[in-house]
Every structure is written in C-alpha cells, then in structure tokens.
Amino acid sequence: MTKLLKISSQCAIPTFEGLFLESHNTQVMQLLFHFAHRHALTKLRLHSDETLALLDNQMSILDHKLCKFQESSKVFNTQELR
C-alpha cells in the first residue's frame, strides 16, 4: 500500500493538471503540492528543529488551503460512494 501511495502522490499533479476550470485548477494544484510536501516531510527518518518547524508551517498552510477549497468547492455536485 505504501508503494501505491508513493506512486500516486508522484503522479497526482500531472494527472489532475487542467482537469478543472482555472478558478479551481489552481487551488487543486496547490493542494496536491502541499500534500506531497507534507508527505515528504513526514517520511524523513530523523527530524531536527528546522524540519519540525517546516512541518508545522506546512500543516498550517495546508489547513488554510483546505478551508479555502472547502468554501469554493461547493459548486461541485458530489455524493458519497458506498
């Protein structure tokens, strides 16, 4: 499963690029980048004060981006898959 997650995180940005209208495409691309950045930071085997600060900052940025995306994504008609 970890290998699949690694491959999907590496391929996600080019896969999703241009899939949405520009108003949402930029937000999706930024979210994917910040998720990949956060994933790379969490995969480090040894953390320093600097990497922990980067991770904390990245989590704050990701939180902010997710809140903005939640507001703007209300235009999409979605449903839960079962």
N, C-alpha and C positions, 0 to 999 in steps of 0.2 A: 504494500500500500504506500509506503514511503517513497519508493521509486516512482510510482504513478503520480503522486503529489508533486514530486520534483519535476517530472516531465511536464505535467500540466501547468505548473507555475512558470516554467520557462517558455511554454508555447502560448500562454494565455494572451499576452499583449498583442502579438501579431494576429492571433485568431480573432480577437474582438475589434481590432482596429477598423474603423469605417463601418461597423455594423449598425451603429445608431446614428441618428441625426446629430449634427455638430454640437448642438446645445447639450446633448447627453454624452456624446462620444468623448469629449474632453474629460468629463467627470469620471467616466468608466476607465479611461486610460490612466488617469491619476490614481484612482482606487487600486487598480491592478498593480501599478508601480509600487505604491506604498505597502500593499500586502506582500509583494515579493521582497521589498526591502526589509520589512519586519520579519519575514520568514528567514531571510539570510542572517539577520542579526541574532535571531533565536537559535539558529543552528551552530553558532560559534561554541566551541567546546570550553573555552576559557574566557571569562569576561573580566574586563578592567573597569575602573570607574568611568572611563570615557565611553566604552561600549554600552555600559548600563545607562549612562546619560543619553546616548544616542537612541537606545531602545525606548526609554521613557519619552523622549521627544517624538519619536516615530509613532508611538501609541497615541499621543495627544493629537498629532496631525491626522492619523487615521480615524480617530474618533470624530474630529471636526469634519473630515471629508465624508464620513459615513452619514453624519447628521444632515449635511447639505444634500447628499444624494437621496436620502430618505424623503426629504421635502420635495425635491424636483422629480422624483420617480413616481409620484402619484398619478401621473398621466398614463402610465402603463397599466393595462388591464391584465392582472396576474391572478393565478389561483394556485392553491396548494396541490402538489402531486401526491397521490396516495398509492 
